[in-house]
Each structure stands twice: as C-alpha cells, then as structure tokens.
C-alpha cells in the first residue's frame, strides 16, 4: 500500500480555519472531533465539531507536505477559502510563491464525506 501525506483545512464550529498535515486523514479527523490533547487548536469545545473544508494528497517525501502546510498557514482566510473552492489551484498557487512545483492532488469531496460519516 502506497503511503501518502495529506494537507487539510478544517472549518471549525466557530468559523475559524485550521490547517494541518497527516499521513492518516481519517485518524486525524477523529482526533480533532474528539478534542484530543494532540489537537490543541480544536481541543476547545467552541471549535467543535469540525468539518474538512478541503484536503490534498501531497507527493512524498513528507517534507513536501510540511512545506505546503506552512505555506497555507501564511495565507489570509479569504485565500484559504479560495483554495477550498478551487482545490486544483493549490499546486499553481504554491509554485507562484515558492518558485517550484509540488504536486497537490485534491481529495474528492465524496471521499471526504465518507471519512466524515465513518467517524460521526
């Protein structure tokens, strides 16, 4: 089984956005929903429940996913929401700012819904 890295944006109950990185999207979302101590930002009850606004599969090595996560975290909320609506634009947006391309493949909405449903 091929190991993947993911970068994701969560929409919290208080309408804030959280960006993170993981190798197991289902496990990580379950941790956020449960308010796990591993998830300091979403641990607060006011931020839960969370929903996955967008997620991308990132080419390995995992350092690529960490670079993309750091890049997204620097963006204003409006730009993050634009990426969620236009998920295919992440690779281009990253390349314009960082001058090299990392392949960022959007995770299909149906797959995200399936993950969310399986932990509800």
C-alpha beads as a LAMMPS data file, in Angstrom:
LAMMPS data file: protein, C-alpha beads

120 atoms
119 bonds

1 atom types
1 bond types

-500.0 500.0 xlo xhi
-500.0 500.0 ylo yhi
-500.0 500.0 zlo zhi

Masses

1 110.0

Atoms # bond

1 1 1 0.000 0.000 0.000
2 1 1 1.378 3.386 -1.031
3 1 1 1.988 5.788 1.846
4 1 1 0.524 9.243 1.309
5 1 1 0.813 12.544 3.068
6 1 1 -2.117 14.936 3.311
7 1 1 -2.570 18.616 3.989
8 1 1 -6.052 19.590 5.114
9 1 1 -8.084 22.635 6.069
10 1 1 -10.748 22.241 8.748
11 1 1 -13.702 24.571 9.199
12 1 1 -14.396 24.808 12.910
13 1 1 -17.773 25.437 14.572
14 1 1 -16.667 29.000 15.406
15 1 1 -15.981 29.558 11.652
16 1 1 -12.198 29.663 12.066
17 1 1 -9.990 27.603 9.775
18 1 1 -7.280 25.207 10.883
19 1 1 -4.611 23.834 8.539
20 1 1 -2.761 20.629 9.301
21 1 1 -0.707 17.741 7.954
22 1 1 -1.144 13.995 8.435
23 1 1 -0.446 10.604 6.907
24 1 1 -3.837 9.254 8.043
25 1 1 -6.694 11.643 7.329
26 1 1 -9.413 9.520 8.953
27 1 1 -7.473 9.085 12.202
28 1 1 -6.534 12.746 12.383
29 1 1 -10.084 13.967 11.785
30 1 1 -11.317 11.606 14.521
31 1 1 -8.726 13.113 16.888
32 1 1 -9.915 16.631 16.056
33 1 1 -13.584 15.659 16.529
34 1 1 -12.844 14.019 19.883
35 1 1 -10.955 17.036 21.194
36 1 1 -7.790 15.009 21.644
37 1 1 -4.965 16.674 23.560
38 1 1 -2.871 16.101 20.416
39 1 1 -5.070 18.701 18.702
40 1 1 -4.507 21.841 20.730
41 1 1 -6.359 24.219 18.403
42 1 1 -9.507 22.128 18.053
43 1 1 -9.439 20.851 21.634
44 1 1 -11.649 23.766 22.736
45 1 1 -15.337 22.818 22.737
46 1 1 -16.214 26.077 20.987
47 1 1 -14.289 24.901 17.914
48 1 1 -16.019 21.533 17.613
49 1 1 -17.463 19.933 15.660
50 1 1 -15.084 20.416 12.769
51 1 1 -15.556 19.571 9.126
52 1 1 -12.961 19.020 6.442
53 1 1 -13.238 22.020 4.149
54 1 1 -10.526 20.730 1.818
55 1 1 -7.715 18.207 1.652
56 1 1 -4.894 17.424 -0.719
57 1 1 -2.739 14.370 -1.267
58 1 1 0.878 15.531 -1.482
59 1 1 3.723 13.755 -3.247
60 1 1 6.269 12.229 -0.879
61 1 1 8.674 12.839 0.817
62 1 1 6.673 14.122 3.777
63 1 1 8.766 17.306 3.807
64 1 1 6.757 18.402 0.768
65 1 1 3.521 18.198 2.766
66 1 1 5.082 20.154 5.619
67 1 1 6.160 22.876 3.170
68 1 1 2.666 23.100 1.691
69 1 1 1.097 23.161 5.177
70 1 1 3.418 26.004 6.241
71 1 1 2.604 27.888 3.031
72 1 1 -1.171 27.599 3.545
73 1 1 -0.840 28.755 7.155
74 1 1 0.674 32.044 5.911
75 1 1 -2.346 32.791 3.709
76 1 1 -5.204 35.041 4.801
77 1 1 -8.562 33.354 5.427
78 1 1 -10.006 34.674 2.162
79 1 1 -7.223 32.995 0.149
80 1 1 -7.642 29.724 2.076
81 1 1 -11.354 29.729 1.252
82 1 1 -10.496 30.346 -2.401
83 1 1 -8.252 27.248 -2.331
84 1 1 -11.065 25.206 -0.792
85 1 1 -13.426 26.303 -3.590
86 1 1 -10.783 25.836 -6.299
87 1 1 -8.844 22.867 -4.945
88 1 1 -6.937 22.293 -8.185
89 1 1 -5.237 25.691 -7.783
90 1 1 -3.053 24.767 -4.788
91 1 1 -0.080 23.478 -6.823
92 1 1 -0.102 26.577 -9.020
93 1 1 -0.540 28.959 -6.092
94 1 1 2.354 27.313 -4.236
95 1 1 4.606 27.364 -7.318
96 1 1 3.940 31.084 -7.907
97 1 1 5.144 31.953 -4.396
98 1 1 7.867 29.355 -3.861
99 1 1 9.146 29.045 -7.440
100 1 1 8.970 25.257 -7.578
101 1 1 6.138 22.817 -8.086
102 1 1 4.866 20.256 -5.608
103 1 1 2.036 18.074 -6.875
104 1 1 -1.032 18.619 -4.690
105 1 1 -3.929 16.390 -5.713
106 1 1 -7.306 17.369 -4.242
107 1 1 -9.079 14.669 -2.249
108 1 1 -12.519 14.190 -3.760
109 1 1 -15.456 15.622 -1.799
110 1 1 -17.147 12.199 -1.834
111 1 1 -14.100 10.657 -0.131
112 1 1 -14.044 13.448 2.482
113 1 1 -17.766 12.908 3.153
114 1 1 -17.198 9.188 3.511
115 1 1 -14.402 9.777 6.050
116 1 1 -16.568 12.245 7.991
117 1 1 -19.546 9.867 8.013
118 1 1 -17.441 6.954 9.241
119 1 1 -16.357 8.798 12.403
120 1 1 -19.639 10.548 13.256

Bonds

1 1 1 2
2 1 2 3
3 1 3 4
4 1 4 5
5 1 5 6
6 1 6 7
7 1 7 8
8 1 8 9
9 1 9 10
10 1 10 11
11 1 11 12
12 1 12 13
13 1 13 14
14 1 14 15
15 1 15 16
16 1 16 17
17 1 17 18
18 1 18 19
19 1 19 20
20 1 20 21
21 1 21 22
22 1 22 23
23 1 23 24
24 1 24 25
25 1 25 26
26 1 26 27
27 1 27 28
28 1 28 29
29 1 29 30
30 1 30 31
31 1 31 32
32 1 32 33
33 1 33 34
34 1 34 35
35 1 35 36
36 1 36 37
37 1 37 38
38 1 38 39
39 1 39 40
40 1 40 41
41 1 41 42
42 1 42 43
43 1 43 44
44 1 44 45
45 1 45 46
46 1 46 47
47 1 47 48
48 1 48 49
49 1 49 50
50 1 50 51
51 1 51 52
52 1 52 53
53 1 53 54
54 1 54 55
55 1 55 56
56 1 56 57
57 1 57 58
58 1 58 59
59 1 59 60
60 1 60 61
61 1 61 62
62 1 62 63
63 1 63 64
64 1 64 65
65 1 65 66
66 1 66 67
67 1 67 68
68 1 68 69
69 1 69 70
70 1 70 71
71 1 71 72
72 1 72 73
73 1 73 74
74 1 74 75
75 1 75 76
76 1 76 77
77 1 77 78
78 1 78 79
79 1 79 80
80 1 80 81
81 1 81 82
82 1 82 83
83 1 83 84
84 1 84 85
85 1 85 86
86 1 86 87
87 1 87 88
88 1 88 89
89 1 89 90
90 1 90 91
91 1 91 92
92 1 92 93
93 1 93 94
94 1 94 95
95 1 95 96
96 1 96 97
97 1 97 98
98 1 98 99
99 1 99 100
100 1 100 101
101 1 101 102
102 1 102 103
103 1 103 104
104 1 104 105
105 1 105 106
106 1 106 107
107 1 107 108
108 1 108 109
109 1 109 110
110 1 110 111
111 1 111 112
112 1 112 113
113 1 113 114
114 1 114 115
115 1 115 116
116 1 116 117
117 1 117 118
118 1 118 119
119 1 119 120
